[in-house]
Amino acid sequence: MIYNKVQQEITAKIDSKSGLTDWTNWKWQLRHSIRTLERFEYLTGIQFEEEEKKQLQHTFEKFPLSITPYYLSLIRKEDYRNDPVFKQAFGSPEELITLKSERADPLSEDKDSQVEVITHRYPDRVLFHVSNICSMYCRHCTRKRKVGDVDSIPSKQQLLAGIEYIKNTKQVRDVLLSGGDPLMLSDDMLDWLLSEISQIPHVEVLRIGTRMPVVLPYRITDKLITLMKKYQPLWINTHFNHPNEITSSSREALARLADGGFPIGNQSVLLARVNDCPRIMKALVHKLVQNRVRPYYLYQCDLSEGLSHFRTPVGKGIEIMESLIGHTSGFARPTFVIDAPGGGGKIPIMPNYVISRSVNKLILRNYEGMMATYTEPDNYQSTICNNDCEKCTLQIVQNDADDLQTIGIERLLSDTNDTTTLIPEDNERIQRRSE
């Protein structure tokens, strides 16, 4: 690795005795994280006017500042106001503007928590909040209400309660460790957690959501890889938002993960004046797949408090998807989603490709605008399902098939359920019937 000039300058200001071995030590990076406005000015040479300083201080009192020296070194000081790294890492007085539509917990994660550290929203998987601390506090974080709050760091007793919930909830086959950042845990604590969860018979897949490859790539050590390899299948989701974040150091971290056998996905957030550009997003997904990372989701920015300056119209995301679908490889294309307010979960938002349809034809259009007719089969005979798989002519191994317990739209489509209508609880017309 080559020490660049900016990194040398920052290291010298932090500790003139520090060298390359210190810079690439993730614990050294954490010890010297930038947590104050004064420290930021000193290390970068960027100076703010007094009035702006007052506004920024108010911002950091509500939403703390924390930037690793590594991520700080990526800021292009000559045009820092427009720099995508600066916008994600530093604060803005705009964060103190809260709109009526915004909520501290817009996704109702706390309401979907049967125990304090578990969010159980989807039938077969849970989100396990194992940490509320990150190496860097992203300014667009949907969990700004928790991140950095030392009073809300999960205790071992709370983690044990989460593990117990997973043990007792047999339908959970997929556990996502999230936070904060799970890789802020010590190797020993992470080893203990993964070991406990992996021993639960009905858990088939473990996932870790982390931004370490982006903001502190030196956390991805050979020791960490060896530890995690004991718990395959283990999937890694990371969070690159801009091509500038893919550096030689982050590429090394991603290579370690990929070489370790971990499937890697990336979840980006669509951010105004950061990556709301088709060319930027195409460059990002291309760089990701070059580094064996599958673009997984592109999120519409959530309705968390103080994020209105980051949000774009949904149409911008659709425009970006139009620039990707048909214009690059299918595996380089994320799914554009809105994580629905109130706990509705991730809803895919796609451009319209079905132009019209009749009884036996669909009119489709492609990415070029070409329209084509797809003719439905005349002789298709649907298999009526009575949920008796043993007598079904479709071959299925019983142990590999889940019991059919349908909910939502799946229930309306099911042959084994008589439900024909789903009615919201607060429907006034239905309530009048009972009066």
C-alpha positions as CSV (number, residue, x, y, z in Angstrom):
1,M,0.0,0.0,0.0
2,I,1.2,3.5,-0.8
3,Y,0.8,6.2,1.8
4,N,-0.7,9.2,-0.1
5,K,0.1,12.8,0.7
6,V,-3.2,13.6,2.4
7,Q,-2.9,10.5,4.6
8,Q,0.7,11.5,5.5
9,E,-0.4,15.0,6.4
10,I,-3.3,13.8,8.6
11,T,-1.1,11.2,10.3
12,A,1.6,13.8,11.1
13,K,-1.0,16.1,12.6
14,I,-2.5,13.3,14.7
15,D,0.8,11.9,15.9
16,S,4.1,12.6,14.3
17,K,5.4,9.3,15.5
18,S,2.7,7.4,13.7
19,G,3.6,5.6,10.5
20,L,2.0,3.3,7.9
21,T,1.5,0.4,10.4
22,D,-0.5,2.8,12.6
23,W,-2.6,4.2,9.8
24,T,-3.7,0.7,8.7
25,N,-4.5,-0.4,12.2
26,W,-8.3,-0.2,12.6
27,K,-8.1,0.3,16.3
28,W,-5.7,3.3,15.8
29,Q,-8.2,4.7,13.3
30,L,-11.0,4.4,15.9
31,R,-9.0,6.0,18.7
32,H,-8.3,9.0,16.5
33,S,-11.8,9.4,15.0
34,I,-12.8,13.0,14.4
35,R,-15.6,13.9,16.8
36,T,-15.4,17.6,17.1
37,L,-15.7,20.6,14.7
38,E,-12.4,21.9,15.9
39,R,-10.6,18.7,15.2
40,F,-12.1,18.5,11.7
41,E,-10.8,22.0,11.0
42,Y,-7.4,21.3,12.3
43,L,-6.9,18.1,10.4
44,T,-8.3,19.3,7.1
45,G,-7.4,22.9,7.1
46,I,-11.0,23.8,6.2
47,Q,-12.3,26.8,8.1
48,F,-15.9,27.8,8.7
49,E,-17.4,31.2,9.5
50,E,-18.4,31.8,13.1
51,E,-22.1,31.8,12.3
52,E,-21.9,28.5,10.5
53,K,-19.8,27.1,13.3
54,K,-22.6,27.8,15.8
55,Q,-25.2,26.1,13.5
56,L,-22.9,23.1,13.1
57,Q,-22.4,22.8,16.9
58,H,-26.2,22.7,17.4
59,T,-26.3,20.0,14.7
60,F,-23.6,17.8,16.4
61,E,-25.3,18.2,19.8
62,K,-28.3,16.4,18.3
63,F,-26.6,14.1,15.8
64,P,-23.0,13.4,16.8
65,L,-20.0,13.6,14.5
66,S,-17.6,10.7,14.0
67,I,-15.3,10.3,11.0
68,T,-12.4,7.9,10.7
69,P,-9.1,9.4,9.6
70,Y,-9.2,7.1,6.6
71,Y,-12.6,8.4,5.3
72,L,-11.6,11.9,6.1
73,S,-8.6,11.5,3.8
74,L,-11.0,10.9,0.9
75,I,-12.5,14.4,1.0
76,R,-11.4,16.6,-1.8
77,K,-10.7,19.9,0.0
78,E,-10.5,22.0,-3.1
79,D,-14.3,21.6,-3.6
80,Y,-15.4,20.1,-0.3
81,R,-18.9,21.7,-0.4
82,N,-19.7,19.5,-3.4
83,D,-17.6,16.5,-2.3
84,P,-19.7,13.3,-1.9
85,V,-17.6,12.0,1.0
86,F,-17.8,15.3,2.8
87,K,-21.6,15.4,2.4
88,Q,-22.0,11.9,3.8
89,A,-19.5,12.3,6.7
90,F,-19.8,15.9,7.9
91,G,-22.9,17.6,9.2
92,S,-25.2,20.3,7.9
93,P,-27.5,22.7,9.7
94,E,-30.2,21.3,7.3
95,E,-30.3,18.2,9.6
96,L,-32.1,20.3,12.2
97,I,-35.0,20.9,9.8
98,T,-37.7,18.3,10.6
99,L,-40.7,18.0,8.2
100,K,-44.2,16.8,9.3
101,S,-43.7,13.7,7.2
102,E,-40.5,12.7,9.0
103,R,-40.2,10.4,12.0
104,A,-37.5,9.3,14.4
105,D,-38.4,5.7,13.6
106,P,-40.0,6.0,10.1
107,L,-39.9,2.2,9.5
108,S,-41.5,1.3,12.8
109,E,-38.6,-1.0,13.6
110,D,-39.2,-0.5,17.4
111,K,-42.9,-1.5,17.0
112,D,-41.9,-4.7,15.2
113,S,-39.5,-5.6,18.0
114,Q,-40.8,-8.5,20.1
115,V,-37.6,-8.2,22.1
116,E,-35.6,-5.0,22.3
117,V,-32.8,-6.0,19.9
118,I,-34.9,-7.9,17.3
119,T,-37.0,-6.5,14.5
120,H,-39.2,-9.3,13.1
121,R,-41.0,-7.9,10.0
122,Y,-40.8,-10.6,7.4
123,P,-42.0,-14.2,8.1
124,D,-38.8,-16.0,7.8
125,R,-36.1,-13.6,8.8
126,V,-35.1,-11.1,11.5
127,L,-32.9,-8.1,12.0
128,F,-30.7,-8.4,15.0
129,H,-29.5,-5.0,16.3
130,V,-26.2,-6.1,17.8
131,S,-24.5,-2.7,18.0
132,N,-25.5,1.0,17.9
133,I,-22.0,2.3,17.3
134,C,-20.4,2.9,13.9
135,S,-16.8,3.8,12.9
136,M,-18.4,6.7,11.1
137,Y,-21.8,8.3,11.6
138,C,-23.4,8.6,8.2
139,R,-25.4,11.8,7.9
140,H,-28.2,10.0,6.0
141,C,-28.6,7.2,8.5
142,T,-32.2,5.9,8.9
143,R,-31.4,5.0,12.6
144,K,-30.0,8.4,13.6
145,R,-32.2,8.1,16.7
146,K,-29.9,5.4,18.0
147,V,-26.5,5.5,16.4
148,G,-23.9,7.0,18.7
149,D,-26.2,6.8,21.7
150,V,-24.0,5.2,24.4
151,D,-27.1,4.6,26.5
152,S,-28.6,2.3,23.9
153,I,-25.7,0.0,23.3
154,P,-27.1,-3.5,23.6
155,S,-25.8,-5.4,26.7
156,K,-24.9,-9.1,26.6
157,Q,-28.2,-9.8,28.5
158,Q,-30.1,-8.1,25.7
159,L,-28.2,-10.0,23.0
160,L,-28.9,-13.3,24.9
161,A,-32.6,-12.3,24.8
162,G,-32.4,-11.8,21.1
163,I,-30.7,-15.2,20.6
164,E,-33.4,-16.8,22.8
165,Y,-36.1,-15.2,20.6
166,I,-34.5,-16.7,17.5
167,K,-34.3,-20.1,19.1
168,N,-38.0,-20.0,20.0
169,T,-39.2,-18.7,16.6
170,K,-38.9,-21.7,14.4
171,Q,-39.8,-20.0,11.1
172,V,-36.7,-17.8,11.3
173,R,-34.2,-19.2,8.8
174,D,-32.3,-16.0,8.0
175,V,-30.6,-13.7,10.6
176,L,-29.2,-10.3,9.6
177,L,-26.7,-8.8,12.1
178,S,-27.0,-5.0,11.9
179,G,-26.7,-1.9,14.0
180,G,-24.8,0.4,14.1
181,D,-22.1,-1.7,12.6
182,P,-21.7,-5.3,13.8
183,L,-18.0,-5.2,13.0
184,M,-17.5,-2.6,15.7
185,L,-17.8,-5.6,18.1
186,S,-14.5,-7.2,19.2
187,D,-13.5,-10.4,17.4
188,D,-14.3,-12.4,20.5
189,M,-17.8,-10.9,20.9
190,L,-18.5,-11.4,17.2
191,D,-17.2,-15.0,17.4
192,W,-19.5,-15.7,20.3
193,L,-22.5,-14.2,18.6
194,L,-22.0,-16.1,15.3
195,S,-21.3,-19.3,17.2
196,E,-24.5,-19.0,19.3
197,I,-26.8,-18.2,16.3
198,S,-25.2,-20.8,14.0
199,Q,-26.0,-23.6,16.4
200,I,-29.7,-22.9,16.2
201,P,-31.0,-25.8,13.9
202,H,-33.6,-23.8,11.9
203,V,-31.2,-20.9,11.1
204,E,-29.9,-21.6,7.6
205,V,-28.3,-18.3,6.7
206,L,-26.4,-15.6,8.6
207,R,-25.8,-12.1,7.2
208,I,-23.7,-9.1,8.4
209,G,-24.6,-5.6,7.3
210,T,-21.5,-3.4,7.6
211,R,-20.0,-0.2,6.1
212,M,-16.5,-1.1,7.2
213,P,-15.2,-1.8,3.7
214,V,-16.2,1.8,2.8
215,V,-15.2,3.9,5.9
216,L,-12.7,1.7,7.7
217,P,-11.4,-1.1,5.3
218,Y,-8.6,-2.0,7.7
219,R,-11.1,-3.7,9.9
220,I,-11.2,-6.5,7.4
221,T,-8.2,-8.3,8.7
222,D,-7.0,-11.8,7.9
223,K,-7.9,-12.7,11.5
224,L,-11.4,-11.5,11.0
225,I,-11.7,-13.5,7.8
226,T,-10.5,-16.7,9.5
227,L,-13.0,-16.1,12.3
228,M,-16.0,-15.6,10.0
229,K,-15.1,-18.5,7.7
230,K,-16.2,-20.9,10.5
231,Y,-19.8,-19.8,10.1
232,Q,-20.6,-20.3,6.4
233,P,-23.0,-19.7,4.8
234,L,-22.3,-16.1,5.9
235,W,-23.3,-13.2,3.5
236,I,-21.9,-9.7,3.7
237,N,-23.9,-6.6,2.7
238,T,-21.9,-3.4,2.5
239,H,-22.8,0.2,1.6
240,F,-21.0,2.1,-1.1
241,N,-22.8,5.2,-2.4
242,H,-20.3,6.8,-4.7
243,P,-17.4,5.6,-7.0
244,N,-15.0,7.8,-5.1
245,E,-15.4,5.5,-2.1
246,I,-13.9,2.6,-4.0
247,T,-10.2,3.0,-3.3
248,S,-7.2,0.7,-3.3
249,S,-7.8,0.1,0.5
250,S,-11.5,-0.7,0.0
251,R,-10.6,-3.0,-2.9
252,E,-8.2,-4.9,-0.7
253,A,-10.9,-5.3,1.9
254,L,-13.4,-6.6,-0.6
255,A,-10.9,-9.0,-2.1
256,R,-10.2,-10.5,1.3
257,L,-14.0,-11.0,1.8
258,A,-14.5,-12.5,-1.7
259,D,-11.5,-14.7,-1.4
260,G,-12.8,-15.8,1.9
261,G,-15.8,-17.2,0.2
262,F,-18.4,-14.7,1.4
263,P,-21.0,-13.5,-1.1
264,I,-21.0,-9.7,-1.0
265,G,-23.9,-7.4,-1.8
266,N,-24.1,-3.7,-1.8
267,Q,-26.9,-1.4,-0.6
268,S,-26.8,2.2,-1.9
269,V,-29.0,5.0,-0.8
270,L,-30.1,7.6,-3.4
271,L,-28.8,10.9,-2.1
272,A,-29.5,14.4,-3.6
273,R,-26.3,16.1,-4.8
274,V,-24.3,13.0,-4.0
275,N,-25.2,10.2,-6.4
276,D,-28.5,11.3,-8.0
277,C,-27.0,11.0,-11.5
278,P,-27.3,8.0,-13.9
279,R,-23.7,8.3,-14.9
280,I,-22.5,8.2,-11.3
281,M,-24.6,5.2,-10.5
282,K,-23.6,3.3,-13.6
283,A,-19.9,4.0,-12.7
284,L,-20.5,2.8,-9.1
285,V,-22.2,-0.5,-10.1
286,H,-19.5,-1.2,-12.7
287,K,-16.8,-0.7,-10.1
288,L,-18.7,-2.9,-7.6
289,V,-18.9,-5.9,-9.9
290,Q,-15.3,-5.5,-10.9
291,N,-14.6,-6.1,-7.2
292,R,-17.0,-9.1,-7.0
293,V,-19.7,-7.2,-5.2
294,R,-23.3,-7.6,-6.4
295,P,-25.4,-4.4,-6.4
296,Y,-28.3,-5.5,-4.3
297,Y,-30.6,-2.5,-3.4
298,L,-30.8,1.2,-4.3
299,Y,-32.9,2.7,-1.6
300,Q,-35.1,5.8,-1.8
301,C,-33.9,7.9,1.2
302,D,-36.1,7.2,4.2
303,L,-38.3,9.7,6.0
304,S,-36.0,9.9,9.1
305,E,-35.7,13.2,10.9
306,G,-33.5,15.8,9.2
307,L,-33.0,14.0,5.9
308,S,-35.2,16.2,3.6
309,H,-32.1,17.8,2.0
310,F,-30.9,14.3,1.0
311,R,-34.2,13.1,-0.5
312,T,-34.9,13.1,-4.3
313,P,-38.2,12.5,-6.0
314,V,-38.9,8.8,-6.6
315,G,-38.8,9.6,-10.3
316,K,-35.1,10.2,-10.1
317,G,-34.6,6.6,-9.0
318,I,-36.7,5.4,-11.8
319,E,-34.7,7.5,-14.2
320,I,-31.5,5.9,-12.9
321,M,-33.0,2.4,-13.3
322,E,-33.9,3.3,-16.9
323,S,-30.3,4.1,-17.5
324,L,-29.2,0.6,-16.1
325,I,-31.8,-1.8,-17.4
326,G,-30.7,-3.0,-20.8
327,H,-27.7,-0.7,-20.7
328,T,-25.5,-2.9,-18.4
329,S,-25.4,-6.5,-17.2
330,G,-28.4,-7.8,-15.2
331,F,-26.2,-8.8,-12.2
332,A,-24.9,-5.2,-12.1
333,R,-28.4,-3.8,-11.6
334,P,-29.7,-3.2,-8.1
335,T,-33.4,-3.3,-7.2
336,F,-34.8,0.2,-6.5
337,V,-36.9,0.1,-3.4
338,I,-38.8,2.2,-1.0
339,D,-38.7,1.0,2.6
340,A,-42.3,1.8,3.3
341,P,-43.1,4.1,6.2
342,G,-44.9,2.4,9.1
343,G,-43.1,-1.0,8.7
344,G,-44.4,-1.9,5.2
345,G,-41.0,-3.3,4.2
346,K,-39.1,-2.9,1.0
347,I,-41.4,-2.3,-2.0
348,P,-39.7,-2.5,-5.5
349,I,-40.2,0.4,-7.7
350,M,-39.6,-0.3,-11.4
351,P,-40.1,1.5,-14.8
352,N,-43.2,0.2,-16.6
353,Y,-42.4,-2.4,-19.3
354,V,-45.9,-3.8,-19.7
355,I,-47.7,-1.3,-22.0
356,S,-51.0,-3.1,-22.3
357,R,-52.6,-6.6,-22.3
358,S,-55.6,-8.5,-23.7
359,V,-56.9,-12.0,-22.9
360,N,-54.0,-13.7,-24.6
361,K,-51.4,-11.1,-25.4
362,L,-49.0,-8.7,-23.6
363,I,-47.6,-5.6,-25.2
364,L,-44.1,-5.1,-23.9
365,R,-41.5,-2.4,-24.4
366,N,-37.7,-2.7,-24.0
367,Y,-35.1,-0.3,-22.9
368,E,-34.8,1.2,-26.4
369,G,-38.6,1.9,-26.6
370,M,-39.1,-1.0,-29.0
371,M,-42.6,-2.6,-28.5
372,A,-43.2,-6.3,-28.9
373,T,-46.2,-8.7,-28.5
374,Y,-45.9,-11.7,-26.2
375,T,-48.6,-14.3,-26.9
376,E,-49.9,-16.3,-23.9
377,P,-50.2,-20.1,-24.2
378,D,-53.5,-21.3,-25.4
379,N,-53.3,-24.8,-23.8
380,Y,-51.9,-24.0,-20.3
381,Q,-53.7,-25.9,-17.6
382,S,-53.1,-24.6,-14.2
383,T,-52.3,-27.0,-11.4
384,I,-54.9,-26.5,-8.7
385,C,-53.1,-26.7,-5.3
386,N,-54.8,-28.3,-2.3
387,N,-51.6,-28.3,-0.3
388,D,-51.4,-32.1,-0.4
389,C,-47.8,-32.3,-1.7
390,E,-47.7,-36.1,-1.4
391,K,-50.3,-36.6,-4.1
392,C,-49.1,-33.7,-6.3
393,T,-47.7,-34.7,-9.7
394,L,-45.1,-31.9,-9.4
395,Q,-42.1,-33.5,-7.7
396,I,-40.9,-32.0,-4.5
397,V,-38.8,-33.2,-1.6
398,Q,-40.9,-32.7,1.5
399,N,-37.9,-31.6,3.6
400,D,-37.1,-28.8,1.2
401,A,-40.6,-27.4,1.1
402,D,-42.0,-25.0,3.6
403,D,-45.6,-25.4,4.9
404,L,-47.9,-23.2,2.9
405,Q,-49.0,-20.5,5.3
406,T,-50.1,-17.6,3.1
407,I,-50.5,-14.0,4.0
408,G,-51.3,-10.8,2.1
409,I,-51.5,-11.0,-1.7
410,E,-50.2,-14.5,-1.7
411,R,-53.3,-15.5,0.3
412,L,-55.6,-14.0,-2.3
413,L,-53.9,-15.9,-5.0
414,S,-53.8,-19.2,-3.2
415,D,-56.0,-22.2,-4.2
416,T,-55.9,-23.5,-0.6
417,N,-57.5,-20.5,1.0
418,D,-61.0,-19.1,0.7
419,T,-60.1,-15.5,1.4
420,T,-61.2,-13.3,-1.4
421,T,-60.8,-9.8,0.2
422,L,-58.4,-8.1,2.5
423,I,-59.9,-5.1,4.3
424,P,-57.9,-2.6,6.4
425,E,-58.9,-2.6,10.1
426,D,-60.0,1.1,10.1
427,N,-62.1,0.9,6.9
428,E,-65.1,3.2,7.7
429,R,-67.5,1.5,5.3
430,I,-67.0,-1.9,7.0
431,Q,-67.3,-0.4,10.4
432,R,-70.7,1.1,9.5
433,R,-71.9,-2.4,8.8
434,S,-71.5,-3.4,12.4
435,E,-73.2,-0.4,13.9
